[in-house]
Amino acid sequence: MTEYNDDNLDPIVERLERERPVPHPAFRGALRRHLLGEPRARQRLLPARPRLLVGAYAGSGTLLMAIAAVGLLGVGPLAA
């Protein structure tokens, strides 16, 4: 079995570093601009009414939990 040590790996490391693919500079620049973005672009990602969304999710979750509780009591549309 081959034993791995630094002397055996040095040529491989050098080859990987030498042949490492690097994106085109135009792509890297476009990616940087996209990631940094404008402050206005970040604001567009936020929902218009976050409190309304939270209320809707909480209300629908509560309704589903109530339906499940009624079903466990043996009454309602999901009773078995």
ABEGO torsion letter per residue (X at the ends): XBBBBAAAAAAAAAAAAAABBBBBAAAAAAAAAAAAEBAAAAAAABBABAAAAAAAAAAAAAAAAAAAAAAAAGBEAABX
